Amino acid sequence: MCRDSKLVKHASGSDNWRMTDHNTPSPLCHLDELPLHGSKGFLHQGQALFAVRQGEQVFVYENNCPHRGVPLEWVPDQFLDSSGRLIQCATHGALFLPESGECVAGPCVGQSLRQFPCYISHDQLWVG
């Protein structure tokens, strides 16, 4: 989850930022580009990513299904199911929790999307 702060720790507790070969956080978008309860895809530093916003919480993931290795959306910026609560793979319907990226239904149950650390500063969403 992104926070209004200068640094967000990885789930492992590490303060290290990682994104491909880059070690420095960089802006992904202005916060108002993300619907309050929605999602948006990005090509960022050559990597396909998407962000999910649920109110004040924002999560950033690699746009890649862990089961098939394909992009998750079939319509641009449509990463959520019809309830707007879960991330859905358009290829085979797998459902993932936005908070953790864990698959909770479908052929890849127990696997997870690759999550990227992020933070919000000055109304910008940053990813590291």
NUMAR-113494 format. One line per 2 residues: number of its first residue (from 0); their letters; for each residue z negated, y, x of N, C-alpha, C, O. Coordinates in pm, 1 decimal, always signed. Atoms other than C-alpha are relative to their C-alpha. Layout:
REM residues N
NUM> A> Z:Y:X:Z:Y:X:Z:Y:X:Z:Y:X ~ ...
This chain:
REM residues 128
0> MC> +0.0:-117.6:+84.2:+0.0:+0.0:+0.0:+0.0:+123.4:+88.4:-67.0:+125.8:+191.6 ~ -1.6:-126.4:-72.2:+73.9:+349.4:+122.4:-117.8:+84.9:-44.8:-160.2:+79.2:-160.2
2> RD> +112.2:-87.7:+29.9:-207.1:+599.0:+138.8:+30.2:+140.0:+50.0:+118.3:+159.0:+133.8 ~ -8.3:-135.9:-51.0:-242.1:+973.3:+188.2:-83.9:+7.9:+126.4:-200.5:+47.2:+122.7
4> SK> +72.6:-2.6:-127.0:-338.8:+946.5:+551.9:+99.3:+0.5:+113.8:+220.2:-10.3:+92.9 ~ -85.9:-1.2:-118.0:-205.3:+960.6:+903.1:+35.6:-140.4:+46.2:+138.6:-159.2:+110.9
6> LV> -22.8:+134.9:-49.9:-230.8:+584.9:+966.9:-53.0:-101.3:-99.2:-161.4:-83.2:-154.7 ~ +43.7:+110.2:+83.5:-253.0:+267.9:+761.5:+2.1:-124.8:+85.4:+101.5:-151.8:+152.8
8> KH> +7.4:+121.3:-80.7:-366.5:-55.1:+926.2:+82.2:-110.9:-62.3:+99.6:-115.5:-184.1 ~ -63.2:+121.2:+48.6:-170.3:-377.0:+899.5:-104.3:-86.8:-66.7:-224.0:-68.5:-45.0
10> AS> +92.6:+92.5:+63.4:-322.7:-650.7:+688.5:-81.7:-75.5:+105.2:-194.3:-116.6:+77.6 ~ +70.6:+70.0:-106.2:-419.9:-814.6:+1019.3:-111.0:+84.6:+59.4:-191.5:+34.0:+137.7
12> GS> +101.4:-88.9:-54.8:-638.4:-511.9:+1097.7:+49.0:+77.4:+120.6:-23.1:+161.8:+173.8 ~ -55.4:-67.2:-116.8:-412.6:-394.9:+1378.4:+43.7:+141.4:-34.9:+87.7:+166.9:-147.1
14> DN> -48.0:-135.5:+18.7:-332.7:-25.5:+1420.1:+142.7:+15.9:+50.0:+195.1:+127.3:+50.2 ~ -135.2:-7.8:-55.2:+8.6:-108.6:+1567.0:+102.4:+17.0:-110.0:+95.6:-50.1:-212.9
16> WR> -110.8:-19.6:+93.1:+317.6:+18.6:+1385.5:+115.1:-83.9:+47.6:+142.8:-89.0:+167.5 ~ -116.5:+77.8:-37.6:+618.2:-210.3:+1377.7:+109.0:+17.2:-102.8:+84.4:+12.0:-223.3
18> MT> -118.0:+5.6:+85.5:+964.9:-178.3:+1237.7:+117.2:-24.8:+91.9:+155.4:+62.4:+170.0 ~ -103.3:+45.0:-92.1:+1241.3:-364.3:+1412.8:-43.0:+34.9:+141.8:-147.7:-12.5:+186.0
20> DH> +35.6:-34.2:-136.8:+1239.1:-214.2:+1764.7:-62.2:+138.2:+11.0:-77.4:+190.0:+121.7 ~ +52.8:-135.5:-0.9:+1088.1:+119.7:+1665.5:-151.4:-4.9:-13.7:-204.6:-81.1:-94.5
22> NT> +144.9:-0.5:+4.4:+722.8:+196.4:+1726.2:-55.6:+125.6:-65.2:-177.1:+138.6:-79.6 ~ +44.6:-126.5:+54.9:+707.2:+539.2:+1567.2:+29.6:+6.0:-149.1:+142.5:-20.9:-190.1
24> PS> -28.1:-15.7:+143.1:+665.9:+595.6:+1192.8:+108.9:+104.6:-22.3:+121.7:+200.5:+53.9 ~ -105.9:-95.7:+32.3:+958.2:+775.6:+1032.8:+8.0:+16.1:-150.9:-28.5:-75.0:-225.2
26> PL> -6.5:-24.3:+144.7:+1020.6:+932.3:+690.9:+104.3:-88.7:-67.1:+214.6:-107.2:-15.6 ~ -91.9:+82.1:+78.1:+1180.0:+707.5:+430.6:+61.8:+82.2:-113.0:+182.2:+74.1:-137.5
28> CH> -49.8:-82.7:+109.5:+1208.3:+952.2:+138.7:-107.5:+98.7:-42.1:-222.7:+90.4:+0.5 ~ +95.7:-90.9:+62.5:+1045.5:+1234.6:-49.8:-61.1:-75.6:-117.6:+9.9:-146.9:-188.6
30> LD> +70.3:+76.3:+102.5:+785.8:+1096.9:-291.1:+62.0:+17.1:-138.8:+62.4:-77.1:-217.9 ~ -57.7:-20.4:+133.5:+957.8:+1253.2:-593.8:+133.2:-73.2:-19.8:+187.0:-72.3:-130.5
32> EL> -119.6:+83.1:+14.0:+1265.0:+1033.8:-523.5:-32.9:-136.2:-60.8:+56.6:-206.9:-107.2 ~ +42.6:+127.9:+56.4:+1060.8:+732.9:-640.4:-53.1:+21.8:-141.8:-142.2:+104.2:-162.6
34> PL> +55.7:-10.9:+134.8:+1005.9:+692.6:-1013.9:-148.7:-35.3:+2.0:-190.8:-118.4:+82.5 ~ +144.2:+22.7:+3.4:+634.2:+695.1:-1101.0:-34.6:-147.8:-15.3:-133.1:-194.6:+41.8
36> HG> +16.7:+144.9:+17.0:+661.5:+330.2:-1208.5:+137.6:-63.6:+15.3:+199.3:-104.3:-83.0 ~ -133.6:+52.3:-22.8:+979.8:+206.1:-1047.1:+22.7:-39.6:+143.5:-71.6:-57.7:+220.5
38> SK> -36.9:+46.8:-133.6:+1166.0:+106.5:-734.9:+127.9:+68.4:+46.1:+202.6:+125.2:-33.5 ~ -120.4:-61.8:-57.3:+1437.2:+229.7:-501.6:+31.5:-69.8:+131.6:-58.3:-99.4:+210.5
40> GF> -44.5:+62.3:-123.8:+1641.1:+71.9:-223.6:+41.5:+104.3:+102.8:+81.0:+215.5:+67.9 ~ -33.2:-89.9:-110.9:+1706.3:+228.3:+117.7:+64.0:-79.7:+112.7:+32.9:-197.2:+132.4
42> LH> -44.2:+50.8:-129.0:+1903.2:+161.8:+432.4:-67.4:+90.7:+101.3:-34.3:+208.9:+111.0 ~ +83.2:-80.2:-89.8:+1658.4:+278.4:+698.6:+7.7:-57.9:+139.5:-35.3:-170.7:+163.8
44> QG> -15.5:+42.2:-139.5:+1736.6:+256.1:+1069.1:+69.1:-136.2:+8.1:+30.4:-222.8:+86.5 ~ -79.1:+122.4:+0.0:+1987.8:-19.0:+994.1:-63.2:-116.4:-73.7:-9.4:-227.0:-70.7
46> QA> +72.1:+106.3:+70.3:+1740.3:-220.0:+784.6:-1.5:+28.0:-150.0:-30.5:+139.8:-192.4 ~ +5.7:-13.4:+146.3:+1764.7:-281.3:+407.7:-145.0:-13.9:-44.3:-207.3:-118.3:-24.9
48> LF> +137.5:-3.7:+49.0:+1429.6:-185.8:+255.1:-0.1:+42.2:-145.7:+100.3:+91.5:-197.0 ~ +20.0:-59.0:+131.9:+1296.4:-104.1:-89.2:-146.3:+38.0:-14.1:-234.8:-21.5:+47.4
50> AV> +135.2:-47.1:+28.6:+992.7:+80.9:-213.7:-27.9:-20.3:-148.0:+59.3:-0.5:-232.6 ~ +46.7:+14.7:+136.7:+795.4:+6.2:-527.9:-114.9:+97.4:-18.5:-209.9:+99.3:+59.7
52> RQ> +107.5:-94.9:+30.8:+583.1:+278.9:-681.3:-59.8:-36.9:-134.5:+10.8:-54.5:-233.7 ~ +73.8:+23.4:+123.5:+317.9:+207.6:-939.8:-109.7:+104.2:-6.4:-221.9:+82.6:+39.4
54> GE> +92.2:-112.9:+4.3:+151.4:+538.6:-1008.7:-18.1:+58.3:+138.7:+78.4:+102.5:+201.2 ~ +29.8:-55.8:-132.1:-18.6:+653.0:-690.2:+17.4:-101.3:+112.1:+8.9:-64.5:+229.3
56> QV> -17.6:+103.6:-101.0:+40.8:+320.8:-509.9:+147.8:-18.7:+31.0:+231.6:-21.5:-59.1 ~ -137.0:+24.4:-43.9:+356.7:+265.0:-305.1:-1.9:-113.4:+101.6:-89.0:-118.5:+188.4
58> FV> -12.2:+114.3:-89.0:+463.5:-53.4:-125.8:+143.4:-5.0:+50.5:+236.1:+24.6:-24.8 ~ -133.6:+5.9:-59.4:+760.2:-101.3:+110.6:+23.4:-141.1:+52.9:-61.2:-198.2:+121.8
60> YE> -37.2:+135.9:-39.4:+938.1:-433.5:+169.1:+141.5:-4.6:+54.9:+223.3:+83.0:+26.7 ~ -136.1:+31.2:-39.9:+1243.3:-571.9:+342.1:+72.1:-54.4:-123.4:+15.7:-134.2:-198.2
62> NN> -78.9:+44.2:+114.9:+1517.0:-628.0:+83.0:+66.1:-133.3:+33.6:+185.6:-140.0:+62.4 ~ -47.1:+132.1:-38.6:+1549.9:-999.0:+150.9:-85.5:-106.5:-68.6:-207.0:-110.6:-49.1
64> CP> +71.9:+107.6:+66.7:+1454.9:-1298.6:-64.1:-38.9:-106.3:+102.3:+47.0:-152.6:+177.3 ~ +40.3:+101.5:-97.4:+1248.2:-1546.6:+140.8:+57.4:-138.4:-29.8:+57.6:-224.8:+57.8
66> HR> -55.7:+129.6:+38.3:+1409.4:-1836.7:-48.4:+147.7:-11.9:+35.5:+190.3:-112.2:+92.8 ~ -145.5:+4.8:-20.1:+1780.1:-1751.8:-26.6:+50.7:+87.8:+113.8:+162.6:+69.1:+161.6
68> GV> -45.6:-91.2:-105.2:+1794.5:-1476.8:+236.1:+103.7:+99.1:-48.9:+187.3:+145.2:+28.8 ~ -95.3:-94.3:+59.5:+1988.6:-1250.1:-0.8:-75.4:+123.4:-48.9:-197.0:+117.7:-67.6
70> PL> +66.1:-117.5:+58.5:+1917.8:-897.1:-129.2:-59.1:-35.0:-136.6:-6.7:-120.9:-207.5 ~ +71.6:+32.2:+123.6:+1678.9:-897.9:-425.2:+62.6:+57.9:-126.3:+52.0:-2.6:-232.9
72> EW> -49.9:-65.3:+120.6:+1856.5:-658.7:-662.5:+145.8:-33.7:-26.5:+222.1:-63.3:+65.4 ~ -140.6:+17.0:+36.2:+2180.4:-704.4:-853.4:+58.6:+130.1:-51.5:+180.5:+144.0:-61.9
74> VP> -38.1:-135.8:+36.6:+2191.2:-343.7:-973.4:-74.7:+91.7:+96.4:-193.2:+69.4:+121.0 ~ +70.2:-87.5:-94.5:+2111.3:-62.5:-727.3:-134.7:+49.2:-53.7:-145.5:+94.5:-167.6
76> DQ> +136.0:-49.7:+26.8:+1740.6:+26.3:-724.1:-74.7:-75.3:-109.6:-180.4:-29.5:-153.2 ~ +67.9:+80.9:+101.6:+1649.5:-244.2:-981.2:-66.0:-120.2:+66.4:-5.5:-226.8:+77.9
78> FL> +73.5:+106.2:-67.5:+1385.5:-452.7:-803.7:-110.7:-57.6:-87.4:-173.0:-157.1:-50.3 ~ +111.1:+42.7:+84.4:+1138.4:-491.8:-1091.1:+48.7:-78.3:-121.8:+161.1:-60.0:-168.5
80> DS> -32.9:+75.3:+120.9:+1132.9:-732.8:-1384.1:-4.4:+92.1:-121.4:-32.1:+211.3:-108.2 ~ -8.1:-82.8:+120.6:+1163.7:-612.8:-1744.1:-133.2:+64.9:-37.2:-134.7:+165.6:-108.0
82> SG> +130.4:-60.6:+27.3:+788.7:-543.4:-1762.2:-28.7:+117.5:+92.9:-117.5:+198.4:+66.1 ~ +23.3:-104.2:-98.8:+812.7:-312.6:-1460.6:-121.7:-27.1:+86.0:-163.8:+59.3:+162.9
84> RL> +122.8:+34.0:-71.2:+511.6:-491.5:-1315.2:+22.6:-86.8:+123.6:-53.3:-75.9:+219.9 ~ -23.9:+93.7:-109.8:+659.8:-757.5:-1081.7:+135.9:+23.5:+64.5:+230.6:+65.5:-2.0
86> IQ> -127.8:-1.8:-71.9:+932.4:-759.4:-816.5:+72.7:-129.2:-36.9:+12.4:-236.5:-38.1 ~ -76.2:+117.5:+41.2:+1210.5:-995.7:-924.4:+125.4:-16.3:+84.0:+198.1:+80.2:+107.7
88> CA> -125.7:+31.5:-68.4:+1486.6:-1165.6:-727.1:+105.7:-23.4:-106.7:+89.8:-110.1:-192.6 ~ -105.7:+11.1:+100.4:+1805.3:-1123.3:-928.9:+79.7:-129.1:+14.8:+144.7:-171.1:-80.9
90> TH> -77.7:+121.7:-21.4:+1960.0:-1437.9:-777.0:-58.2:-119.2:-73.4:+16.0:-194.2:-136.8 ~ +58.4:+117.8:+63.5:+1711.8:-1694.5:-906.8:-128.9:+27.7:-76.9:-197.4:-65.9:-118.1
92> GA> +111.0:-35.6:+86.6:+1438.2:-1503.9:-1089.9:-139.4:-11.3:+58.6:-237.1:+4.4:-14.7 ~ +133.3:+7.1:-61.2:+1152.4:-1548.7:-841.2:-73.6:+131.3:-23.3:-12.8:+238.4:-20.8
94> LF> +82.4:-117.6:+26.4:+865.2:-1308.1:-913.6:-103.2:+17.6:+110.6:-166.5:-78.5:+154.3 ~ +88.8:-33.1:-110.7:+657.3:-1132.5:-647.5:-98.8:+108.8:-42.0:-64.5:+197.4:-120.3
96> LP> +99.9:-103.7:+24.1:+337.0:-926.8:-661.7:+31.6:+122.7:+84.6:+50.3:+109.7:+205.6 ~ -27.3:-120.7:-78.9:+402.3:-565.9:-557.4:-107.4:+29.0:+104.8:-77.1:+84.1:+210.6
98> ES> +109.8:-32.3:-90.5:+61.4:-540.8:-390.2:+4.3:-78.6:+130.4:-39.4:-29.1:+234.2 ~ +2.6:+85.5:-118.7:+115.7:-827.6:-145.8:+135.9:-57.2:+37.4:+154.9:-102.1:+150.4
100> GE> -129.8:+60.8:-24.1:+476.0:-944.6:-177.3:+0.0:-150.4:-19.7:+101.7:-215.3:+4.7 ~ +9.9:+144.3:+17.8:+354.3:-1296.7:-258.3:+79.2:-45.5:-122.1:+72.5:+16.8:-228.1
102> CV> -74.6:+57.7:+111.1:+583.1:-1508.9:-475.9:-97.1:-77.8:-88.6:-169.9:-165.0:-41.3 ~ +90.9:+65.2:+94.1:+395.2:-1618.8:-789.1:+73.3:-85.0:-103.5:+9.0:-154.7:-182.0
104> AG> -79.2:+83.0:+91.4:+679.9:-1782.3:-985.7:+139.8:-15.4:+56.5:+196.0:+78.7:+112.7 ~ -134.7:+24.9:-49.6:+1010.6:-1942.7:-894.9:-0.6:-98.3:+115.3:-104.9:-154.9:+148.4
106> PC> -13.7:+103.9:-102.2:+1139.3:-2165.8:-615.7:-69.9:+29.4:+133.0:-79.0:-59.5:+217.6 ~ +63.9:-31.7:-128.7:+956.6:-1984.1:-333.8:-148.3:+33.0:-15.8:-202.4:+111.3:+62.3
108> VG> +142.5:-24.7:+23.7:+598.8:-1985.3:-474.0:-76.9:-22.0:+129.7:-58.8:-122.1:+199.0 ~ +82.0:+7.8:-121.0:+353.8:-1919.1:-192.6:+60.3:+72.6:+118.5:-11.8:+108.0:+211.8
110> QS> -63.0:-78.2:-105.6:+607.6:-1745.1:+30.3:-15.1:+147.8:-33.8:-49.6:+182.7:-146.7 ~ +16.5:-144.0:+23.2:+601.7:-1366.5:+71.0:+116.9:+79.7:+53.2:+186.1:+39.1:+146.5
112> LR> -94.4:-98.5:-51.7:+832.7:-1073.7:+113.6:-60.2:+61.0:+125.9:-182.1:+62.0:+143.0 ~ +47.0:-66.6:-121.2:+810.6:-895.6:+448.1:-35.8:+144.9:-33.6:+50.0:+225.5:-69.6
114> QF> +49.3:-133.2:+35.8:+596.6:-587.3:+391.4:-7.3:+88.0:+124.5:-38.5:+41.0:+234.0 ~ +7.5:-96.8:-108.5:+611.3:-274.2:+605.4:-114.2:+97.5:-26.0:-134.5:+140.0:-139.7
116> PC> +105.8:-100.2:+18.2:+317.0:-41.0:+664.8:+63.1:+133.5:-35.5:+171.5:+167.2:+12.1 ~ -51.8:-129.6:+40.0:+362.5:+297.3:+505.2:-116.1:+93.0:-29.8:-229.9:+50.1:-48.3
118> YI> +99.8:-99.5:+39.7:+178.1:+616.8:+431.5:+71.0:+119.2:-60.4:+191.0:+138.9:-41.5 ~ -52.4:-119.6:+64.0:+224.4:+934.9:+233.6:-63.4:+121.0:+67.0:-185.6:+130.3:+78.6
120> SH> +47.7:-122.6:-62.6:+197.4:+1270.1:+406.7:+91.8:+113.5:-41.2:+213.7:+102.6:-27.5 ~ -77.5:-116.9:+42.1:+310.1:+1609.0:+273.4:+111.9:-37.1:-96.2:+225.0:+9.8:-83.1
122> DQ> -94.1:+44.8:+103.4:+482.7:+1441.4:-23.8:+119.7:-75.8:+55.7:+222.9:-85.9:-10.6 ~ -103.3:+84.8:-58.6:+693.0:+1227.5:+211.6:-55.7:-142.4:+12.9:-173.2:-160.4:+44.6
124> LW> +35.5:+138.5:-23.6:+685.6:+846.6:+223.6:+47.2:-36.1:+140.2:+165.9:-26.0:+171.4 ~ -28.9:+38.9:-138.3:+669.0:+730.1:+584.9:-15.1:-150.1:+15.0:-103.0:-210.9:-46.0
126> VG> +7.8:+142.0:-29.4:+731.5:+378.8:+710.2:-3.2:-17.9:+150.6:+60.0:+57.0:+225.1 ~ +15.9:+20.0:-144.2:+637.9:+240.3:+1048.7:+46.8:-133.3:+46.1:+39.3:-163.6:+165.1
